[in-house]
Amino acid sequence: MSTVVRDTGWFKSSFSNGGGDQCVECRIAVGTPVRVRDSKNPAAGSLRLPPAAWSAFVTTVAAV
């Protein structure tokens, strides 16, 4: 049985708007690190987080 990897492509939060200058983009694919980058400077590279670390981050931010 093969595993299907669904790559979301780069995306911004639905809470992001065009007026701010502190936006990040994320890219999520099953079984790979979650990538996070500065949307204003995507060529600078990305931070790679293990899925468990990403999940903990999102849970913590949602609780704030």
C-alpha positions, 0 to 999 in steps of 0.5 A: 500500500502506498502513502499519499502525500498531500502537499498544501503548498505555501499558505498564510493564516486566514487571520492574515491581512494585507495591512500587516508586516508580520506575516508568515507562510506555512507548508504542510505535507504528511510525513515531513517537517512543517515549513514556516517562512517569512512571507516578505522574504521567502528567499531567506529560507524556512524553519522546519518543525517536526509535526509534533512541535507544530501541533504543540505550537498551534494548540498553544497559540489557539489558547491565547 
